[in-house]
Amino acid sequence: MSMEGDLVATLKALCPRVFADVAPAGTTKPYVTWQGIGGESIYALNNTPIDKRNTLMQINVWAADRLQSITLARNIEAAIAASPAFVAKPVNEPVSVYEDDTELHGAIQRFEIWHAR
């Protein structure tokens, strides 16, 4: 399975509503969106790629209240760190946000993920 497939499976074990980039309008809360936001492209000294990829992944949790969003974000952090599918570490603590238009509370966290090429 791809890293993205493994990530989605890990996220869906905690929240069944998981979407790449953006959720459809009217999605039941809570839900999770994810997006790749870069990473480090690693090549050997002979200009050939190594057998691993490094991806910077942003996970966005959206919920009806702050406690629900931060609790789910912490559970996701633990699940990603424990996943046997890849090696991952959080880059930052969750950032709390509030969307006036949707009245959603969010928790946004970035992870550095090493995975098979």
C-alpha positions as CSV (number, residue, x, y, z in Angstrom):
1,M,0.0,0.0,0.0
2,S,1.1,3.6,-0.6
3,M,2.1,5.9,2.3
4,E,-1.1,7.9,1.6
5,G,-3.2,4.7,1.8
6,D,-1.5,3.7,5.1
7,L,-2.1,7.2,6.5
8,V,-5.7,7.2,5.5
9,A,-6.2,3.7,7.1
10,T,-4.5,5.0,10.3
11,L,-6.7,8.1,10.4
12,K,-9.9,6.2,9.6
13,A,-9.3,3.9,12.6
14,L,-9.9,7.0,14.7
15,C,-12.4,9.0,12.6
16,P,-14.4,7.5,9.7
17,R,-14.6,10.8,7.9
18,V,-11.2,11.4,6.3
19,F,-10.6,13.5,3.2
20,A,-7.6,14.6,1.1
21,D,-7.3,18.4,1.0
22,V,-10.9,19.4,1.8
23,A,-14.1,17.8,3.1
24,P,-17.4,18.1,1.1
25,A,-19.8,20.8,2.4
26,G,-22.0,19.6,5.1
27,T,-19.7,16.8,6.3
28,T,-20.7,15.5,9.7
29,K,-18.3,16.5,12.5
30,P,-15.7,15.6,13.6
31,Y,-13.7,15.0,10.4
32,V,-10.1,15.0,9.3
33,T,-8.4,16.4,6.2
34,W,-4.8,15.8,5.2
35,Q,-2.4,17.2,2.7
36,G,1.2,16.7,1.7
37,I,3.0,20.0,2.1
38,G,6.5,19.1,0.9
39,G,9.4,17.2,2.4
40,E,13.0,16.5,1.7
41,S,14.0,14.9,-1.6
42,I,16.9,12.6,-0.7
43,Y,19.4,11.3,-3.3
44,A,22.6,9.4,-2.8
45,L,26.0,10.9,-3.8
46,N,25.8,9.2,-7.2
47,N,22.5,11.1,-7.9
48,T,20.3,8.1,-7.5
49,P,17.2,8.2,-5.2
50,I,17.5,6.3,-1.9
51,D,14.8,3.7,-1.1
52,K,12.9,6.0,1.2
53,R,10.8,9.2,0.7
54,N,10.4,12.0,3.2
55,T,7.0,13.7,3.2
56,L,5.9,16.6,5.3
57,M,2.2,15.9,6.0
58,Q,-0.4,18.3,7.5
59,I,-3.3,16.8,9.4
60,N,-6.3,19.0,10.1
61,V,-9.0,18.0,12.6
62,W,-12.3,19.7,12.5
63,A,-14.9,19.4,15.3
64,A,-17.9,21.1,17.0
65,D,-15.8,22.2,20.0
66,R,-12.2,22.8,21.1
67,L,-12.0,19.8,23.4
68,Q,-13.2,17.4,20.7
69,S,-10.7,18.7,18.1
70,I,-7.7,18.6,20.4
71,T,-8.5,15.2,21.8
72,L,-8.8,13.7,18.4
73,A,-5.6,15.4,17.3
74,R,-3.7,13.9,20.2
75,N,-5.1,10.5,19.4
76,I,-4.0,10.9,15.8
77,E,-0.5,11.9,16.9
78,A,-0.2,8.8,19.0
79,A,-1.5,6.5,16.2
80,I,0.7,8.0,13.5
81,A,3.8,7.7,15.8
82,A,2.9,4.0,16.6
83,S,2.2,3.0,13.0
84,P,4.4,0.2,11.6
85,A,3.7,1.4,8.1
86,F,6.1,4.3,8.3
87,V,8.4,6.2,10.6
88,A,6.9,9.5,11.7
89,K,7.4,12.3,14.2
90,P,5.4,15.4,14.9
91,V,7.0,18.6,13.7
92,N,4.9,20.8,16.0
93,E,2.2,20.8,18.6
94,P,-1.3,21.1,17.3
95,V,-2.3,24.7,16.4
96,S,-5.8,25.6,17.5
97,V,-7.9,27.5,15.0
98,Y,-11.6,28.6,14.7
99,E,-13.4,29.1,11.4
100,D,-16.1,31.8,11.8
101,D,-17.9,30.9,8.6
102,T,-18.4,27.2,9.5
103,E,-18.2,27.6,13.3
104,L,-15.7,24.7,13.3
105,H,-12.9,24.3,15.9
106,G,-9.7,22.9,14.3
107,A,-6.4,21.4,15.4
108,I,-3.7,21.5,12.8
109,Q,-0.5,19.5,13.1
110,R,2.4,18.6,10.8
111,F,4.3,15.4,10.7
112,E,7.6,14.3,9.1
113,I,7.0,10.9,7.6
114,W,9.6,8.5,6.2
115,H,8.2,5.8,4.0
116,A,9.1,3.3,1.2
117,R,9.7,4.8,-2.2
